[in-house]
């Protein structure tokens, strides 16, 4: 894992993809000053940013996190990100409600 943000690597990956820092800023929802802070290791990447950059650069989230410095979170890749987990909880809750309604009908 890189100790600091590897801006040379990120610039090379952007160039390889035919993209610019402005493109990266746009997809991350940042302005160019904020992106420059990332590149200078003055701003932390979030797990969501790691996922976005990985997709943009056609590399793995692990590669992005490794190149982004020691404190960068590696997003979960087991399909259990927050949205997926919430959806699973909602489905389980709906199933429990259905079972509860069936029990209520049997007792009535």
Steps between C-alpha positions, in 0.01 A plus 500: 500500500629844415580723794371806311267560208680388182401791275738389222324164479154659498606750231643215289180296538287799403719564194480131405121527512505824298372698798609805696496603862196713416321183387589328827382801700168499317421134564603534865276804541796722589635820359853506367638661817354218709642240261841667522477457877454126444799490266711686761385263775322783681155342468396141570327273253180338621414139417241633253773708329721191476220312322440788259868544416543125453216493248627812327855367470399138430702366795400328821391693807790334681747652252351847545506468879857372492614795287301756701688466828493314827178641641286438192213257562463204269132467412329170558493289187282219629180668382423605854541875468260713701230515231509123455487438874204737543316329214560161664372625834189643332430167326544309827268745677235457230524122535465525878195726466343252262560212741360708787184574301458129425532418870248770590252358247539148646441627852195703405 
